Amino acid sequence: MKRLALTTALATLGMMSPALAETLKVGVATAQTGGLATYDAPVIEGVHIAVDEINEAGGIGGNMPIELLEKDVRSDAAQTAIAVQELVDAGVSVLVLPCDADPSLAAMGIVSGAMIPAISTCASSPTLPMVGGEYMFANFPGDNVQATVSAEWAWEQGMKTGYILYSPDTQYTTLPLYFAEVFDALGGEMLGQDTYSIGQQDFSAIVTIRSPTSS
């Protein structure tokens, strides 16, 4: 289903491109190595299959084959910006960005400047389209949507209090903040919150029993 959704989005974005050639060049700047490869690599494998199927049928609309130009961003934000610039210079009409908001956001200035539509494989931060404007598109339910569903489920299960743990180091790990906002609006009581750093090894201070007034 994700493969179908992403390739359908690519075809749609390709039709929106201001200058369509006989071949649609799609720039793929994703993490094929590093920490994000767990998320990006399976998606891109699916994209390869879908693109092969589309091209075997003659391409988009039966007459526009797809050419993938791929670069490994190595799960690094700075490398993502470099790769995206190289793909823009290579003349791509559509861009696919990593499954994480942070490296995708690092490339937003280039995307907007080149006026090329871009989509992340599965980044879910609602800030993406806000920063990318009319050229950045989401391919996955936003963190705020996911948090709303979770908070409503918790409330319906009779849970009246909550406590959140999040990391300010990345966009995705701030999802609990959306949860707290919705849970509070439903009538729940947030007893407090804690933060952690990505890669942190010791959580003993966080798991210590706290009073309801802790923050």
C-alpha positions in Angstrom: 0.0 0.0 0.0 2.8 2.4 0.8 4.5 1.6 -2.4 1.3 2.4 -4.3 0.8 5.6 -2.4 4.3 6.9 -3.0 4.5 6.0 -6.7 1.0 7.5 -7.3 2.2 10.6 -5.6 5.3 10.7 -7.7 3.2 10.4 -10.9 1.0 13.2 -9.7 3.9 15.4 -8.7 5.5 14.7 -12.1 2.4 16.0 -13.9 2.7 19.2 -11.7 6.3 19.8 -12.8 6.6 23.0 -14.7 8.8 21.4 -17.5 8.0 17.9 -18.5 10.4 16.0 -20.7 9.7 12.8 -22.6 11.2 11.0 -19.6 10.3 12.0 -16.1 13.5 12.3 -14.1 12.9 11.6 -10.4 15.7 12.4 -7.9 15.8 10.1 -5.0 17.9 11.4 -2.1 17.3 8.8 0.7 19.1 7.0 3.4 20.3 3.7 2.0 22.9 3.5 4.8 22.9 4.7 8.4 20.2 4.8 11.0 17.4 5.9 8.7 18.1 3.1 6.2 15.7 0.8 8.1 12.9 3.0 7.0 14.0 4.3 3.6 15.5 1.2 2.0 12.3 -1.0 2.0 10.3 1.9 0.6 12.8 2.5 -2.3 12.8 -1.2 -3.0 9.1 -1.0 -3.5 9.5 2.1 -5.7 11.9 0.2 -7.9 9.3 -2.5 -8.4 6.6 0.0 -9.1 8.7 2.1 -11.5 9.6 -1.1 -13.4 5.9 -2.0 -13.7 5.0 1.5 -14.9 7.8 1.6 -17.4 7.0 -1.9 -18.8 3.5 -0.5 -19.5 5.0 2.5 -21.4 5.4 4.9 -18.5 3.1 7.4 -16.9 -0.1 7.6 -19.1 1.5 5.0 -21.3 4.0 7.4 -22.9 6.3 8.9 -20.2 8.9 6.5 -18.7 10.4 7.2 -15.3 14.1 7.5 -14.8 15.4 7.3 -11.2 18.5 9.2 -10.2 19.5 8.0 -6.8 21.9 9.2 -4.1 22.5 7.8 -0.6 22.3 10.6 2.0 23.8 8.3 4.6 21.1 9.4 7.2 22.8 12.8 7.5 21.1 16.2 7.2 24.0 18.0 5.6 24.6 15.2 3.1 20.9 15.4 2.2 21.2 19.0 1.2 24.3 18.2 -0.9 22.6 15.3 -2.6 19.4 17.3 -3.4 21.5 20.1 -4.9 23.3 17.6 -7.1 20.0 16.1 -8.2 18.6 19.5 -9.0 21.7 20.3 -11.0 21.1 17.0 -12.9 17.8 18.3 -14.1 15.3 16.2 -12.1 11.6 17.2 -12.1 10.6 15.5 -8.9 12.4 14.8 -5.6 12.0 12.0 -3.0 13.4 12.9 0.4 14.3 10.8 3.5 11.8 9.3 6.0 12.6 11.9 8.6 11.8 15.5 8.9 15.2 16.8 9.9 17.2 15.8 6.8 14.2 16.7 4.6 14.0 20.2 6.2 17.7 20.6 5.6 16.9 20.5 1.8 13.9 22.8 1.9 15.7 25.9 0.8 17.0 24.1 -2.3 13.6 22.6 -3.1 11.9 25.9 -2.8 14.6 27.8 -4.8 14.5 25.2 -7.6 10.6 25.1 -7.5 10.7 21.4 -7.8 7.9 19.3 -6.0 9.3 17.0 -3.4 7.9 14.3 -1.1 9.3 12.4 1.8 9.1 8.6 1.9 7.4 8.7 5.3 8.4 11.8 7.4 5.4 12.8 9.5 6.1 16.2 10.9 3.4 18.7 10.1 6.1 21.3 9.8 7.3 19.9 6.5 4.6 21.5 4.2 4.7 24.6 6.4 8.4 25.1 5.7 8.4 23.7 2.1 5.4 25.7 1.1 3.7 24.7 -2.2 6.6 22.4 -3.2 6.7 20.0 -0.2 4.2 17.2 0.2 3.6 14.6 3.0 3.2 10.9 2.3 2.2 9.8 5.8 -0.3 10.9 8.5 1.2 13.8 10.5 2.5 13.5 14.0 -0.4 15.7 15.2 -2.9 13.4 13.6 -1.3 10.3 15.1 -1.1 12.0 18.5 -4.8 13.0 18.3 -5.9 9.4 17.6 -3.7 8.2 20.5 -5.0 10.8 22.9 -8.6 10.1 22.0 -8.1 6.4 22.4 -6.5 6.9 25.8 -9.4 9.1 26.9 -12.0 6.6 25.7 -10.3 3.8 27.6 -10.9 5.8 30.8 -7.4 7.2 31.3 -7.5 10.5 33.0 -3.9 11.4 33.7 -0.8 11.3 31.5 3.0 11.8 31.6 5.1 12.4 28.5 8.7 11.7 27.6 10.1 13.3 24.5 13.4 14.4 22.9 13.9 17.9 21.5 16.7 16.5 19.3 14.5 15.5 16.4 11.1 16.5 15.0 9.6 13.0 15.3 10.3 12.6 19.0 8.4 15.7 19.8 5.1 13.8 18.9 4.2 13.5 22.6 3.8 17.2 22.8 0.9 17.0 20.3 -0.5 14.2 22.5 -0.4 16.3 25.6 -2.2 19.2 23.9 -5.1 17.0 22.7 -5.3 15.0 25.9 -5.5 18.2 27.9 -8.2 19.6 25.6 -10.3 16.4 26.2 -10.2 17.0 29.9 -7.2 14.9 30.9 -4.5 16.0 33.3 -0.9 16.0 32.3 1.1 15.2 35.5 4.4 16.3 34.0 7.0 15.7 31.3 10.7 14.8 30.8 13.1 15.0 28.0 16.0 12.8 26.9 18.8 13.0 24.3 19.0 10.7 21.3 21.5 8.1 22.2 21.1 8.5 25.9 22.0 5.4 27.9 20.9 6.2 31.4 17.2 6.8 32.1 17.3 6.1 35.9 16.5 9.7 36.8 13.5 9.7 34.5 12.0 6.4 35.7 12.2 7.5 39.4 8.7 7.7 40.9 7.5 11.3 40.8 4.8 13.2 42.6 1.8 14.5 40.6 3.2 18.0 40.8 6.4 17.1 39.1 7.4 18.9 35.9 
